[in-house]
Each structure stands twice: as structure tokens, then as C-alpha cells.
């Protein structure tokens, strides 16, 4: 079944291989997306903007398409697209020469934004190799493991809290009875340092949710 879902996710992109689409974005920029396949037949999107080109590989998505590479994310669905740069900043774009209005009303029907920050109360510094992981999950299935809908991994490289996060969830993944929560953890060399130990519900307002999360320090004898 998982293989079938992956093939279904790839199908729309295989049909339009070698197509080039210009997207106009809400910050006034333009992105040229060229869709092709690598020698192994895996779909790629080459994004050209700011006198540079970045090659992103297609990864599985429930609907639309999600390309990732070089720290960049590109989500497309119909004529809409969202581009996320390596600093977590997003541009909303539409195919053609007319940028989307601000705010883009149509984007709410396709994607939801889950943003916020993580912090903790202890007055201690994180090690330079610390990694933060934030997940949006559907916890509505009683007795079943939570379903992860979106995940962001941030290599902190010396950055200290508060740490901002920004996740994009395909609205088609959210069922009518979904109960969305956001969780976070900070690790170093595979050792769990901090974790969210309370429920932070995702409360969507106009397709957006924001959470300020306070993590709990984990005992030095405990690992993830």
C-alpha cells in the first residue's frame, strides 16, 4: 500500500516531465521551475531564481507535489505553490505572470501553516551540535500511533532558544475528525535533552496556527 501511495504521488509529475513553469510570488520575485527526471528516472524540479539554480528531488506527498533539496522546499498543487528557503522564510506563488494577492485566499484551501517557537526555562546553553525536531501529528486514532503530517529538523549550530519553527501541512492530509497537535524535542548526539511534555493543540485560524512551546529538560540518565 505504501508503494502504491508513493507511485500515485509521483504520477502527476511524471506526466509533465521536462515542463517549465514560471511562478510569480507575493514578494515580487519570480521562480522558473523546470520539471525533469534524473538518469534513474526520479522526478526533479530545478528552481532558477536570483541568478542561481537549485535541483530539488520529489519526495512522497498525499496530494500535489513536494520537492526538497539544498535546504529548500517547494510545494505545488494546481496553479499554487509555496517556496520555503533555507532560513524558513516562505513565498506564496502562482503559475503565470500575476502574483497572488496578499494574503492569498486560495492558499488556505490547499495548505495550512503551523508556526511558533520552542524554548525552556533552565538557564543553560545548548551544545553547538544540538538538533531540534518539530512534528505536527494527528492523534485522533484511539489506540493507534500518532500520524506525522509534517516534520521540521533544525540543526541549531550554536543557536540558542527561543528557536522559531515553520511547518506546512497539506490540507488534504487533515481528516474531518483529525486532532492535530505539535510536539518538539532537542537532541545532541542522539541523546534527548529537552522534550515537550504537554499537549499543544493546533488551532487553525484562517489556515494558520501559532504555538509558543516550553520544553522540559530530560534527566541525564534518560535517553531518547
ZADRENMI-901702 format. One line per field, with one value per residue: residue number from 1; residue in one letter; x, y, z of N, C-alpha, C in turn. Coordinates in Angstrom, 3 decimals. Layout:
N
nr [NUM  ...]
rest [a  ...]
n_px [X  ...]
n_py [Y  ...]
n_pz [Z  ...]
ca_px [X  ...]
ca_py [Y  ...]
ca_pz [Z  ...]
c_px [X  ...]
c_py [Y  ...]
c_pz [Z  ...]
This chain:
224
nr [1  2  3  4  5  6  7  8  9  10  11  12  13  14  15  16  17  18  19  20  21  22  23  24  25  26  27  28  29  30  31  32  33  34  35  36  37  38  39  40  41  42  43  44  45  46  47  48  49  50  51  52  53  54  55  56  57  58  59  60  61  62  63  64  65  66  67  68  69  70  71  72  73  74  75  76  77  78  79  80  81  82  83  84  85  86  87  88  89  90  91  92  93  94  95  96  97  98  99  100  101  102  103  104  105  106  107  108  109  110  111  112  113  114  115  116  117  118  119  120  121  122  123  124  125  126  127  128  129  130  131  132  133  134  135  136  137  138  139  140  141  142  143  144  145  146  147  148  149  150  151  152  153  154  155  156  157  158  159  160  161  162  163  164  165  166  167  168  169  170  171  172  173  174  175  176  177  178  179  180  181  182  183  184  185  186  187  188  189  190  191  192  193  194  195  196  197  198  199  200  201  202  203  204  205  206  207  208  209  210  211  212  213  214  215  216  217  218  219  220  221  222  223  224]
rest [x  x  x  x  x  x  x  x  x  x  x  x  x  x  x  x  x  x  x  x  x  x  x  x  x  x  x  x  x  x  x  x  x  x  x  x  x  x  x  x  x  x  x  x  x  x  x  x  x  x  x  x  x  x  x  x  x  x  x  x  x  x  x  x  x  x  x  x  x  x  x  x  x  x  x  x  x  x  x  x  x  x  x  x  x  x  x  x  x  x  x  x  x  x  x  x  x  x  x  x  x  x  x  x  x  x  x  x  x  x  x  x  x  x  x  x  x  x  x  x  x  x  x  x  x  x  x  x  x  x  x  x  x  x  x  x  x  x  x  x  x  x  x  x  x  x  x  x  x  x  x  x  x  x  x  x  x  x  x  x  x  x  x  x  x  x  x  x  x  x  x  x  x  x  x  x  x  x  x  x  x  x  x  x  x  x  x  x  x  x  x  x  x  x  x  x  x  x  x  x  x  x  x  x  x  x  x  x  x  x  x  x  x  x  x  x  x  x  x  x  x  x  x  x]
n_px [0.823  1.961  3.871  2.181  0.888  3.063  3.658  1.328  1.596  3.771  2.861  1.411  3.574  5.283  3.871  4.217  6.885  9.894  8.697  8.472  7.740  6.780  6.635  4.985  5.580  4.498  6.232  7.146  9.063  10.192  10.060  11.499  10.503  11.667  10.717  11.853  13.492  15.907  18.876  18.157  15.497  14.048  11.845  12.569  12.862  14.057  14.871  15.070  16.266  17.183  19.646  20.666  20.586  18.791  18.604  16.016  14.666  11.865  9.691  7.615  4.141  0.845  -0.976  -0.790  2.553  5.784  8.909  12.341  15.542  18.938  18.410  16.034  12.475  9.791  6.497  3.835  0.607  -1.883  -2.295  -1.052  1.711  4.171  7.125  9.841  12.628  16.110  16.187  13.779  11.897  8.957  7.463  4.527  3.174  1.971  1.259  2.285  2.251  1.125  1.242  0.118  -2.629  -2.271  -3.396  -3.061  -5.951  -6.707  -4.689  -5.205  -7.003  -5.518  -3.084  -1.938  -0.478  1.747  3.167  5.564  7.452  10.131  11.242  12.877  12.982  15.278  18.448  20.626  23.015  22.643  24.393  26.691  26.100  23.467  20.199  16.997  13.747  10.616  7.244  4.122  1.231  -1.418  -3.528  -5.857  -6.628  -7.698  -5.829  -3.945  -0.793  0.377  -0.109  2.251  2.181  3.688  7.094  9.878  13.317  15.878  19.111  20.880  23.402  24.779  22.872  20.642  17.793  14.925  13.767  12.602  9.993  8.541  6.111  4.535  1.448  -0.254  -3.535  -5.199  -4.369  -5.549  -8.035  -11.647  -12.140  -9.780  -7.337  -5.163  -1.863  1.130  4.481  7.746  11.314  14.666  17.860  21.167  23.843  22.279  21.257  18.587  17.675  15.774  12.193  8.814  6.299  3.619  0.345  0.098  -2.234  -3.123  -4.530  -6.361  -6.649  -7.925  -6.402  -3.980  -1.771  -0.360  2.105  3.619  6.033  7.049  9.647  10.523  13.267  15.216  16.131  19.574  20.108  18.393  17.634  16.786]
n_py [-1.208  1.270  1.613  1.920  4.339  6.053  5.858  6.928  9.507  10.309  10.194  12.504  14.199  12.769  12.767  15.308  15.705  17.458  19.876  23.418  25.931  29.177  30.903  33.451  35.367  36.410  38.272  39.731  38.481  36.117  32.696  30.192  27.052  24.028  20.919  17.641  14.438  12.485  10.497  8.009  8.042  9.389  11.931  15.432  18.848  21.783  24.769  28.065  31.119  34.398  34.467  31.907  28.308  25.571  22.177  20.082  17.194  15.052  14.169  11.845  12.730  13.414  14.669  16.843  18.072  17.699  18.989  18.710  19.923  21.116  22.473  23.698  23.931  23.085  23.359  22.317  22.629  22.231  25.361  26.718  27.430  27.003  28.342  27.632  28.939  28.356  29.521  29.273  31.071  31.947  32.051  32.727  31.608  31.802  30.144  31.654  35.136  36.814  37.778  36.273  37.640  39.504  38.763  35.441  34.103  31.696  29.982  29.052  27.023  24.909  24.589  24.637  26.655  26.044  27.519  28.873  28.802  27.237  26.739  26.737  26.646  26.488  27.940  27.340  26.616  25.371  22.642  23.049  21.243  20.604  19.455  20.309  18.973  19.221  18.307  17.937  16.290  13.887  12.897  11.526  8.892  6.438  4.393  3.938  4.629  7.980  9.910  11.323  14.356  16.476  17.483  19.132  19.549  21.079  22.060  23.393  24.591  26.133  28.058  29.486  29.095  31.287  29.131  29.473  27.932  26.610  25.031  23.391  22.086  19.862  20.415  18.372  16.178  16.333  14.955  14.911  14.333  14.789  15.340  17.607  18.062  19.668  18.822  18.742  18.264  18.297  17.260  15.879  14.376  12.072  11.896  12.650  15.831  17.876  17.959  18.233  18.023  18.291  18.659  20.402  21.812  22.188  24.970  26.154  29.197  30.951  29.281  29.165  28.519  29.119  28.436  28.763  27.006  25.389  23.484  20.504  19.713  16.789  14.104  13.398  10.746  9.633  8.709  9.346]
n_pz [0.000  0.829  -1.189  -3.374  -2.757  -2.910  -5.651  -6.725  -5.834  -7.340  -9.949  -11.186  -11.680  -13.302  -15.634  -16.601  -17.147  -17.975  -18.337  -18.137  -15.847  -15.006  -11.993  -10.194  -7.346  -4.023  -2.980  -5.031  -6.532  -9.065  -9.972  -11.869  -12.596  -13.585  -14.611  -14.543  -15.129  -13.352  -14.274  -13.234  -13.430  -11.525  -10.520  -10.765  -9.727  -10.991  -9.704  -10.668  -9.744  -8.627  -9.993  -9.687  -9.644  -8.370  -7.607  -6.836  -5.310  -5.842  -3.227  -1.360  -1.213  -0.045  -1.701  -4.569  -5.003  -3.554  -3.354  -2.421  -1.400  -1.101  1.257  0.725  0.189  -1.925  -2.644  -4.608  -6.030  -8.206  -9.652  -7.677  -5.470  -2.927  -1.753  0.262  1.801  2.789  5.247  6.365  5.520  3.742  0.492  -1.238  -4.225  -7.648  -10.727  -13.759  -14.763  -12.928  -9.660  -6.532  -4.615  -1.535  1.602  0.179  -0.661  -1.830  -1.074  1.471  1.146  0.302  1.751  5.163  7.691  10.279  12.871  15.227  18.314  20.155  23.495  26.737  30.365  31.910  32.720  30.853  28.311  24.972  23.429  20.653  18.608  18.761  17.856  16.796  16.608  15.203  15.110  13.438  14.270  13.851  16.261  16.547  16.307  18.275  20.418  18.492  16.864  16.716  13.761  11.722  10.105  9.213  9.418  10.826  10.863  12.607  12.503  14.972  15.359  17.301  17.804  20.168  22.392  22.266  19.624  16.426  14.504  11.483  9.832  7.067  6.222  4.176  3.359  2.498  3.887  6.303  8.055  8.603  11.244  12.460  14.975  15.644  16.803  17.999  18.501  20.098  20.272  21.530  20.719  21.188  19.711  19.518  22.052  24.150  25.136  25.719  25.816  24.651  26.998  27.286  25.852  22.865  21.146  17.672  16.618  14.194  12.522  9.976  8.339  9.653  12.429  15.642  18.046  21.197  22.622  25.584  26.606  28.466  30.531  30.154  32.249  32.935  32.947  31.247  27.940  24.440]
ca_px [0.000  2.825  4.460  1.136  0.695  4.209  3.507  0.257  2.133  4.698  2.221  1.181  4.831  5.817  3.133  4.620  8.338  10.510  7.884  8.996  6.642  7.185  5.764  5.110  5.432  3.909  7.247  7.562  10.060  9.726  10.799  11.310  10.589  11.783  10.479  12.530  13.844  17.338  19.171  17.466  14.069  13.390  11.450  13.300  12.456  15.175  14.344  16.003  15.903  18.311  20.864  21.160  19.695  18.817  17.953  15.259  14.108  10.488  9.502  6.202  3.160  -0.500  -1.566  0.139  3.931  6.715  10.295  13.245  16.964  19.730  17.772  14.853  11.260  8.895  5.234  2.962  -0.698  -2.597  -1.533  -0.468  2.983  4.801  8.567  10.441  14.066  16.877  16.014  12.410  11.015  8.089  6.827  3.368  3.326  1.016  1.803  1.973  2.922  0.400  1.473  -1.100  -2.927  -1.791  -2.997  -3.576  -7.088  -6.758  -3.693  -5.769  -7.721  -4.573  -2.050  -2.063  0.818  1.881  4.376  5.730  8.828  10.384  12.152  12.844  13.135  16.600  19.445  21.778  23.183  22.620  25.662  26.664  25.611  22.081  19.240  15.597  12.798  9.236  6.317  2.668  0.700  -2.841  -3.626  -7.284  -6.898  -7.585  -5.071  -3.013  0.312  0.085  0.290  3.007  1.776  4.774  8.230  10.978  14.541  16.696  20.452  20.959  24.733  25.080  21.718  20.009  16.353  13.857  14.004  11.364  9.740  7.510  5.774  3.428  0.695  -1.210  -4.866  -5.806  -3.976  -6.288  -9.365  -12.704  -12.060  -8.381  -6.985  -3.782  -1.014  2.517  5.414  9.124  12.388  16.020  18.793  22.579  24.489  21.302  20.799  17.466  17.942  14.524  11.048  7.506  5.619  2.199  -0.300  -0.045  -3.140  -3.048  -5.799  -6.253  -7.429  -7.618  -5.361  -2.712  -1.738  0.902  2.280  4.853  6.192  8.056  10.074  11.006  14.589  15.205  17.176  20.804  20.129  17.411  17.963  15.650]
ca_py [0.000  2.448  1.776  2.425  5.749  6.785  5.911  7.877  10.847  10.626  10.146  13.792  14.819  12.005  13.132  16.622  15.800  18.385  21.086  24.587  26.787  30.387  31.251  34.805  35.230  37.567  39.266  40.373  37.682  35.072  31.445  29.305  25.656  23.091  19.573  16.648  13.205  12.192  9.280  6.849  8.208  10.058  13.303  16.538  20.218  22.716  26.112  29.117  32.442  35.163  34.091  30.608  27.180  24.566  20.941  19.503  15.883  14.815  13.247  11.469  13.667  12.854  15.283  17.836  17.617  18.296  18.816  19.134  19.845  22.322  23.197  24.368  23.145  23.646  22.644  22.774  21.977  23.008  26.544  27.321  26.892  27.643  28.158  27.877  28.988  27.657  30.216  29.053  32.122  31.402  32.873  32.102  31.891  31.221  29.979  32.770  36.411  37.613  37.250  36.115  38.772  39.321  37.365  34.596  33.381  30.341  29.127  28.465  25.809  23.849  24.413  25.344  26.999  25.821  28.241  29.074  28.755  26.334  27.288  26.029  27.580  26.386  28.906  26.601  26.752  24.142  22.355  23.537  20.230  20.268  19.386  20.403  18.325  19.623  17.494  18.100  14.942  13.631  11.966  11.216  7.456  5.841  3.163  3.832  5.563  9.266  10.019  12.544  15.024  17.364  17.444  20.044  19.311  22.287  21.948  24.695  25.155  27.168  28.909  29.225  29.326  30.555  28.708  29.561  26.861  26.905  23.829  23.482  20.836  19.755  20.324  17.098  15.177  16.564  14.386  15.654  14.070  14.908  16.111  17.955  18.584  19.916  18.386  19.118  17.683  18.746  16.179  16.090  13.069  11.030  11.973  13.562  16.878  18.545  17.420  18.794  17.030  18.618  18.700  21.708  21.613  23.076  25.682  26.873  30.416  31.373  28.430  29.334  28.210  29.551  27.877  29.027  25.758  25.312  22.099  20.037  19.104  15.359  13.673  12.973  9.278  9.206  8.980  9.240]
ca_pz [0.000  0.860  -2.519  -4.257  -2.466  -3.462  -7.102  -7.025  -5.610  -8.415  -11.253  -11.861  -12.082  -14.414  -16.833  -17.084  -17.130  -18.928  -18.450  -17.428  -15.391  -14.297  -10.871  -9.666  -5.906  -3.352  -2.634  -6.271  -7.247  -9.974  -9.910  -13.006  -12.173  -14.702  -14.114  -15.380  -14.431  -13.332  -15.054  -12.670  -13.650  -10.401  -10.872  -10.177  -10.062  -10.946  -9.452  -11.075  -9.229  -8.079  -10.730  -9.227  -9.924  -7.314  -8.015  -5.735  -5.632  -5.425  -2.113  -1.310  -0.675  -0.185  -2.886  -5.071  -5.097  -2.599  -3.757  -1.353  -1.711  -0.802  2.352  0.200  -0.016  -2.939  -2.643  -5.690  -6.103  -9.208  -10.059  -6.482  -4.998  -1.776  -1.740  1.568  1.626  3.811  6.521  6.803  5.016  2.704  -0.531  -1.880  -5.650  -8.588  -12.072  -14.640  -14.523  -11.949  -8.313  -5.738  -3.734  -0.162  1.634  -0.891  -0.121  -2.349  -0.442  2.668  0.770  -0.020  2.759  6.430  8.265  11.717  13.250  16.663  18.807  21.274  24.485  28.008  31.478  32.524  32.236  30.359  26.860  24.185  22.744  19.261  17.679  19.112  16.759  17.206  15.708  15.484  14.322  13.500  14.239  14.044  17.378  16.695  16.234  19.604  20.492  17.368  16.889  16.084  12.367  11.478  8.871  8.790  10.344  10.524  11.627  12.592  13.072  15.634  15.084  18.281  18.084  21.458  22.435  21.560  18.247  15.654  13.542  10.491  9.090  6.129  6.166  3.074  3.954  2.139  4.871  7.543  8.001  9.289  12.684  12.869  16.171  15.363  17.868  17.608  19.542  19.792  21.069  21.224  20.960  20.881  19.542  19.788  23.442  24.314  26.124  26.081  25.090  25.029  27.823  27.365  24.545  22.229  20.006  16.520  16.497  12.934  12.286  8.603  7.779  10.354  13.853  16.246  19.383  21.937  23.346  26.631  26.702  29.760  30.493  30.416  33.169  32.268  32.888  30.266  26.543  23.555]
c_px [0.868  3.452  3.441  0.915  1.835  4.099  2.425  0.743  3.053  4.014  2.011  2.461  5.470  5.155  3.642  6.130  8.811  9.643  8.532  7.833  7.235  6.157  6.050  4.742  5.010  4.931  7.790  8.577  9.396  10.634  10.470  11.537  10.593  11.701  11.068  12.750  15.355  17.607  18.492  15.957  13.334  13.068  12.228  12.620  13.695  14.600  15.413  15.473  17.162  19.639  21.490  20.122  19.886  18.016  17.316  14.645  12.684  10.466  8.010  5.330  1.773  -1.217  -0.653  1.528  4.791  8.127  11.201  14.683  17.648  19.116  16.505  13.684  10.368  7.651  4.379  1.679  -1.563  -1.731  -0.845  0.868  3.409  6.283  9.089  11.955  14.777  16.861  14.592  11.439  10.228  7.617  5.647  3.345  2.173  1.678  1.362  2.680  2.230  0.617  0.164  -1.368  -2.385  -2.912  -3.640  -4.711  -7.112  -5.794  -4.243  -6.467  -6.787  -3.575  -2.431  -0.668  0.784  3.217  4.465  7.185  8.917  11.417  12.119  13.217  14.533  17.574  20.732  21.817  23.126  23.996  25.569  26.119  24.167  21.182  17.825  14.719  11.389  8.328  4.890  2.070  -0.805  -2.952  -5.063  -7.585  -6.633  -6.824  -4.061  -1.920  -0.058  0.640  0.988  2.645  2.868  5.862  9.294  12.148  15.449  18.027  20.810  22.320  25.066  23.937  21.085  18.515  16.064  14.226  12.671  11.227  8.591  7.277  4.569  2.762  -0.283  -2.593  -5.550  -5.435  -4.822  -7.719  -10.371  -12.630  -10.635  -8.248  -5.490  -3.077  0.377  3.400  6.827  10.081  13.708  16.970  20.216  23.256  23.532  20.774  19.706  17.745  16.671  13.395  9.774  6.742  4.162  1.644  -0.414  -0.941  -2.888  -4.427  -5.723  -7.204  -7.000  -6.436  -4.023  -2.870  -0.384  0.967  3.632  5.044  7.333  8.402  10.587  12.385  14.490  16.366  18.380  20.900  19.192  17.858  16.722  15.602]
c_py [1.273  2.710  2.359  3.902  6.580  6.928  6.898  9.300  11.266  10.815  11.497  14.420  14.074  12.408  14.427  16.813  16.716  19.616  22.198  25.518  27.984  30.697  32.680  34.769  36.538  38.593  39.982  39.581  36.693  33.858  30.632  27.877  24.768  21.674  18.561  15.385  13.040  10.896  8.023  6.943  8.882  11.502  14.352  17.845  21.089  24.117  27.141  30.455  33.083  34.698  32.800  29.543  26.124  23.350  20.278  18.184  15.769  13.837  12.961  12.538  13.087  13.416  16.413  17.246  18.379  17.949  19.379  18.961  21.159  23.141  23.920  23.396  23.862  22.761  23.192  21.953  22.804  24.175  27.221  26.677  27.675  27.315  28.541  27.846  28.332  28.369  30.081  30.121  31.593  32.479  32.076  32.554  31.278  31.137  31.142  34.034  37.293  37.034  37.117  37.370  38.488  39.714  36.588  33.748  31.937  29.413  28.432  27.160  24.637  23.557  25.138  25.549  26.781  26.423  28.344  29.084  27.731  26.968  26.378  27.028  27.565  27.397  28.177  26.716  25.382  23.897  22.754  22.530  19.829  20.336  19.432  19.739  18.702  18.833  17.978  16.716  14.927  12.543  11.491  9.725  6.801  4.527  2.977  4.886  6.848  9.298  11.352  13.119  15.953  17.322  18.414  19.724  20.516  21.990  23.318  25.365  26.322  28.102  28.503  29.549  30.798  30.276  28.721  28.367  27.257  25.647  24.089  22.118  20.901  19.537  18.993  15.975  15.243  16.053  15.193  15.482  14.189  15.743  16.396  18.514  18.825  19.539  18.730  18.409  18.263  17.640  16.627  14.733  11.929  11.020  13.027  14.539  17.528  17.964  18.133  17.716  17.381  18.704  20.149  21.524  22.619  23.694  26.583  28.067  30.953  30.591  28.549  28.979  28.617  29.040  28.284  27.852  25.846  23.842  21.785  19.406  17.634  15.001  13.147  11.463  8.736  9.580  8.812  7.905]
c_pz [0.000  -0.499  -3.493  -4.028  -3.020  -4.969  -7.500  -6.838  -6.739  -9.753  -11.894  -12.378  -13.237  -15.717  -17.436  -16.995  -18.253  -19.192  -17.631  -17.101  -14.659  -13.222  -10.438  -8.192  -5.253  -2.882  -3.875  -7.070  -8.190  -9.845  -11.150  -12.521  -13.414  -14.153  -15.081  -14.559  -14.436  -14.094  -14.526  -12.825  -12.520  -10.760  -10.082  -10.542  -9.927  -10.829  -9.788  -10.578  -8.659  -8.681  -10.218  -9.552  -8.841  -7.763  -6.792  -6.188  -5.104  -4.266  -1.996  -0.663  -0.920  -1.402  -3.320  -5.156  -4.109  -3.049  -2.665  -1.805  -1.421  0.333  1.953  0.107  -1.017  -2.990  -3.780  -5.702  -7.042  -9.652  -8.883  -6.148  -3.768  -1.837  -0.371  1.420  2.807  5.159  7.054  6.351  3.819  1.736  -1.077  -3.332  -6.444  -9.952  -12.949  -14.217  -13.504  -10.555  -7.551  -4.933  -2.351  0.804  0.504  -0.343  -0.574  -1.638  0.790  2.343  0.516  1.090  4.044  6.999  9.770  12.130  14.770  17.047  19.929  22.189  25.709  29.098  32.094  31.906  31.851  28.842  26.196  23.572  21.282  18.259  17.956  17.887  17.335  16.156  16.142  14.563  14.517  13.308  14.415  15.108  17.591  16.746  17.582  19.544  19.386  17.504  16.169  14.670  12.147  10.113  8.341  9.853  9.884  11.443  11.475  13.264  13.652  15.464  16.014  18.597  19.406  21.397  22.714  20.100  17.503  14.722  12.630  9.674  8.202  6.044  4.996  3.677  3.627  3.102  6.137  7.390  8.802  10.799  13.215  14.138  16.085  16.594  17.309  18.788  19.117  20.735  20.617  21.635  20.645  20.853  19.901  21.207  23.558  25.445  26.636  25.235  25.538  25.779  28.079  25.948  24.070  21.007  18.902  16.339  15.269  12.894  10.927  8.042  8.464  11.829  14.401  17.678  19.953  22.885  24.364  26.844  28.104  29.596  30.878  31.319  32.398  32.173  31.851  28.885  25.704  22.932]
